[in-house]
Amino acid sequence: MNILLANRPLFAALLAAFVAQLLKPFLNWPIEKKFVKQLFISTGGMPSSHTAMVVALSTAVFIKEGGKSLSFAIAITFALIVIHDSMGIRRAAGKQAKVLNDWSRILNKIHEDGEFTIENLKTMLGHSFMQVLGGIILGLLCGYFVTTF
């Protein structure tokens, strides 16, 4: 445990991901009008825990080693890839899963004899810009506070 606390960038990243996951059900509650406890361990939603994690890591590395360091170059490149993936590829996959689920329900109605069974795909995979922005803000805060205090 001392190793984890001594490695501030790693601790900041893990803390940001944990806090993001902890916040998801509470931030979703006013929108959905219900508390969804599965959001504690789910991907997708507000804020993006992946984004919070990589931004906290990048922020902490920047503070500890500077913007010209190799470690920061690696961390920020990794962060940009993760953020791009969450808003692009993973979000598109979630939209496609929704369409496939709709078609699956239609096919199930057509094949009432039981030849076709519904298999729902997970649709909440990626993130909107606002969810990623929430992750960026949380990551910056965690990275800054863990590294400077």
N, C-alpha and C positions, 0 to 999 in steps of 0.2 A: 504494500500500500504506500510505503514511503517513496518508492520509485515513481509511482503514478503521480503523487503530489509534487515530487521534485521536477518532473517533466511537465512544465507549465503548458506548453502547446498541446500536448496530448490530453492533459486534464481539462483544459479549456474546451477542446473539441468534444470530449465525452460528456462534459457538463452541458454544453449547448444542445447536444442531441437529446440528452435526458430531459432537460427543461422543455424543449420543443415538444417531445412526446407527452410530457406531463400537461402541457397547456392545451393540446389538441381537443380533448373532450370538452373542456371549459369554454374554449373559443367557438366551438361548434354548437354548443348548447343554445345560445340565443337565436341562431340561424335555423336550426332544425327543430327547435322547441322540445328537444329531448336530450337526455344524457346518454351518449353512446360510449360505453366503457371499452369497446374494442378499439377505439381510436388511440388508446394508450400504447398499443403495440402495432398499429396499422401504418402502412405507407400512405402517402397522400395527405391532404388536409393542411390546415393552417396552424402554425407555421411549418415550413419545410424543415424537417429535422436534418435531412442530408445537407441542405444548404447551410443551416445553422452550424453544423459540425465542421464543414470545410472552410467556412468563413472564419469561424473561431480559430481554427488551426492556422490559417493564413495570417490572421490578425496577430496572434500570439508570436508566430515566427517573425513577422515584420517587426514587432516591438523588441523582441529579444536579439534578433540578428541583423535587422536592417533590410531595406528594400533592394540592396545590391547583392544579397547573399544567394548562394545556390539553393539553400533550403527554402527561401521565400519564393524563388522562381518555380521550384517544384510544387510547393503548396498552392500558389496562386493558379498555376496551370491546371493542377488537379481540381481546384475549386471551380474554375471556369468550365471544365468538362462536365463535372457533376451537375452544375447549375443548368448548363445548356441541355444536358440529357433529361433533367427533370421537367423542364418546360417544353421540350421538343419531343423526343422519341417516346419517353414514358407517358407523356400526356396524350400523344396520338394513339398509343397502344390502348390506353384507357377508353378513348372515344371509340376505337374499333371494337373493343370488348363490349361496350354498350350496344352497338349495332348488332353484333353477333348474338347477344343475349335476347334482343328483341326478335330477331329472326328465329332463334331457338324456341321462343314461346309460340310464334306463329306455326312453325313446323310441328310442334307438339299438339296444337289444336287440329292440324290437318291429319296427323297420324294418331287418331284417338285409339287405335288398336294397340298402342303400347310399343310399337316398333321404334319410336323415337323418344328418347328421354332428355329432359332439360339438364344441361350442365352450365350453370351460371359462371361466367368468368368475372374476375375482379375488375371493376371499372375505375376505382379510385387509385390510380397508379402515379400519375404525374401531378404537376402543380401549375396553378395559374400564376401570373406575374405577381399578384398581391401576396400569395402564399410564399413565393420565393423572396419577395421583399421583406416579409415578416421574418423569414429565416436569416436573411442578410443582417437585419437590424439586431436580432437576437445573437447571432454569431459575433458581430462587432462588439456588442456589450460584454458577452462572456469572454471573448478573447482579450479585450482591454482590461476588464476587472480582475480576471484570474492572473494575468501577467503582471499587472502593475501593483497589486496588493498582496 
